[in-house]
Amino acid sequence: MVLISVERTKMSIKRKMIFVICYVSLCLYSLSIVSYAQSTIPANQPLARTDSNSQLAHQQLLEKARSGRIDVFFLGDSITRRWGATDYPDFLANWKQNFFGWNAANFGWGGDTTQNILWRLENGELDGVNPKVIVILAGTNNVGRDPGDDAKVADVTRGVHAIIDLCRKKAPRATIILTAIFPRNDNLAVIPTINRINENIAAFADGKKVRFLNINDKLAGPDGVLFDGVTVDKLHLSLKGYQIWADALKPLFRKILGPPSAKDQAPPPTGDPSKSRVEKGKDGGGGSDLSFM
């Protein structure tokens, strides 16, 4: 009887291991499909994120767009998202400290390429919001960790331009602050690619309705090597890095919007849906999901 019990236990463990291996393989396969799709679809064409966590986040952002008053609309990927997210409380505190009274709302989502941002804009996140300022930071996930040729530089440039065009179409009275793609040091070989894209997108600014903001000389040296403490992982900004960005944005906000009000009417901040489900899971419900950050 003992031998039978041991064998059954071994079989149970084996089945669980097979299930885990299959699940991980399926996740990796799904990621490869998404990565392949984003590498083959031009950067100026919309592409949906099909993972459930991104779809939930999109629903959250749609609700946010219909809540409160939004005068400053931040648009981007994880670098933008983390600044005003409930799952990064230190960054969120810095966000409130800098932007309270300007009715600023964060519409960044982790892992987004220009294609994904275009899809979110085309699917309601800016509809009816009518912000006075739109801050855009996009393109680093298109660049990735590998240096790009002329075709890649031109493709990402077109993607950023498409975001500007769509923002102007949906919010024609807004002033757009286009932020230069930040240096990333997960592979220094991409710095020339980033510099070339930034040179291209700087030409989109007219100094009035579209303004170009480049803070890269405050984040890194001429060689693109990041200064100590401005990122947490050679890509995502730290509190020090976010403060540098805020210090460059606030004078522009004052010129466009005037001084911040004593009262803020922006909608409540959102976060990563998978993080909230993990917390619920501790109490016996919910669960976690794969998230691009």
Sequence and secondary structure as in RCSB ss.txt:
>XXXX:A:sequence
MVLISVERTKMSIKRKMIFVICYVSLCLYSLSIVSYAQSTIPANQPLARTDSNSQLAHQQLLEKARSGRIDVFFL
GDSITRRWGATDYPDFLANWKQNFFGWNAANFGWGGDTTQNILWRLENGELDGVNPKVIVILAGTNNVGRDPGDD
AKVADVTRGVHAIIDLCRKKAPRATIILTAIFPRNDNLAVIPTINRINENIAAFADGKKVRFLNINDKLAGPDGV
LFDGVTVDKLHLSLKGYQIWADALKPLFRKILGPPSAKDQAPPPTGDPSKSRVEKGKDGGGGSDLSFM
>XXXX:A:secstr
 HHHHHHHHHHHHHHHHHHHHHHHHHHHHHHHHHHHHHHHS TTS     SHHHHHHHHHHHHHHTSS  SEEEE
ESHHHHGGG TT HHHHHHHHHHHTTS EEEEE TT  HHHHHHHIIIIISTTT  SEEEEE  HHHHTTS   H
HHHHHHHHHHHHHHHHHHHH TT EEEEE      S GGGHHHHHHHHHHHHTT  SSSEEEE  HHHHB TT  
B TTSBSSSSSB HHHHHHHHHHHHHHHHHHH S  SS         HHHHHHHHHTTTS        
